[in-house]
Amino acid sequence: MKNNLLYVLVVVLLLIVFLMFLSFRPANVIVEYKEQFKLNEPLGGSLSITLEPQDSIEKETPLLLSLSKDDKILEAKTLTLDEFIQLSNNPILPTKKDSGSYYETPGTYSVDLEKLISYTFTERGEYELLFNIFKIDLTIRKKIAVD
């Protein structure tokens, strides 16, 4: 009898954990830019983070944005989620909780790439733009071609 009860409790616990992970969708990130740039043209476009109603991300969450060519990092920028949202077209204040400050207000927060990385393409070839939020295991890689 005790073994059956233990099995049922384990199955219920696993089901609850599975449903929690299934329903959790972290912030959505969109990078909008031209995929083709010309020589001596500056990097342009925007980077947007969309917070969904169930999101709660600590304001000190680190973000990484880098531009590379041939596995060589040309420019990199690290900032916190708080800094990103304050630079955005929709700056808001975080929600204070006992354990710290979190961004929970649903919405889209966009920043021009030029505000984050100021770079002019001086060589032809393929570049890569990388955006990473380590705490929620989110990585976006975009290819850029320069003629």
Summary of the structure (lengths in Angstrom):
residues: 147
radius of gyration: 20.1
end to end distance: 72.4
largest distance: 75.2
contacts: 406
relative contact order: 0.25
helix: 24%
strand: 44%
